[in-house]
Amino acid sequence: MNKILRIVLTIVGMLSLILAVGFCLRLPWTVRLWPWADSFLPYPFLGSITAATTASLLWIGLSGELRSAAGGALHLTVFYAGLASSLFLLSQHGGDQNLLMGATVCAAGALVSLAMFLWFRRYPLRESRPMPLLVRISFRMFVVVLVLVGSGILLHIPNVFAWKLQPTSSVLLGWFFLGAACYFLYGLVHPSWQKACGQLWAFLAYDLVIIVPYLLHFALVRPEQLPSLLVNTLVLLYSGALAIYYLLVKKETRTWGKSSQTPTAKKLSMGDDFWPEAPVHLAEDDCSSGLQSNEGDSAIVMSSHVGGKSA
């Protein structure tokens, strides 16, 4: 069963990659999936959102860490549920039947995502290494930033975002950010490295797609929106650097070229930025205590032998 799930997740991830490319290039068949765009902006964001989903699904399918899919499913549950409610309200206000249809589809997506969350959270983690301290601190920062930005967008607070957003774009981005905040918060509830892996892969894919529109926007941004653009760009650059370092560079956590060390040796080689779950018992201590024990046994034998001769 697990093998079948991994194959399905990998196939869905590949299909999601095609969808991400379609959104980024604004191909006609993808434009029809979100017909309420008021500018070019929703499509790069939809492409980055789909790319993040692609990275997470492929990592889970290839690594076999099925429990990690629960966090992504929670993200989609919040995203689809919020989007469904907002599109429904917009349809009632403007009388657009297409918005009502979109709300219905999103509501169905929320139910499917909730079922996936309840299903995948039953699986145990295959590896229970703790989450690095810097990653934990960063995730807390991401939660705060995402909640503030997502709430500000939904409440239409001026200049909280670097672009001027219309209602449909506001609900799309606002609920995506709030869903992402729940994703990172879920990872902090039981902070393990394997959960963080999927989240960092998703964030890295999101960053690589959306960073281009952000950088290009510096030439066009209005002065009052420049602070928001700077903050958002810095968060993207930082999160991308964090993901690259821990996923591809740092020896103890990178997901490629894993050494053939035993689990005990891997635990002994962990860096200081991991939260220790138990005091480390060094092999040298065992060796030293063993030598002392042998010396004590030898002394007892020799004294017994000498005592026997004296008698």
CORCOR-V484323 format. One record per residue. SS is DSSP state (~ for helix, > for strand, _ for the rest). Layout:
BEGIN
ss
SS
SS
END
This chain:
BEGIN
ss
_
~
~
~
~
~
~
~
~
~
~
~
~
~
~
~
~
~
~
~
~
~
~
~
~
_
_
~
~
~
~
~
~
~
_
_
_
_
_
_
~
~
~
~
~
~
~
~
~
~
~
~
~
~
~
~
~
~
~
~
~
~
~
_
_
~
~
~
~
~
~
~
~
~
~
~
~
~
~
~
~
~
~
~
~
~
~
~
~
~
~
~
~
~
_
_
~
~
~
~
~
~
~
~
~
~
~
~
~
~
~
~
~
~
~
~
~
~
~
~
_
_
_
_
_
_
_
_
_
>
_
>
~
~
~
~
~
~
~
~
~
~
~
~
~
~
~
~
~
~
~
~
~
~
_
_
_
_
_
_
_
_
_
_
_
_
~
~
~
~
~
~
~
~
~
~
~
~
~
~
~
~
~
~
~
~
~
~
~
_
_
>
~
~
~
~
~
~
~
~
~
~
~
~
~
~
~
~
~
~
~
~
~
~
~
~
~
_
_
_
_
_
~
~
~
~
~
~
~
~
~
~
~
~
~
~
~
~
~
~
~
~
~
~
~
~
~
~
~
_
_
_
_
_
_
_
_
_
_
_
_
_
~
~
~
~
~
~
_
_
_
_
_
>
_
_
_
_
_
_
_
_
~
~
~
~
~
~
~
~
~
~
~
~
~
~
~
~
~
~
~
~
~
~
~
~
~
~
~
~
_
END
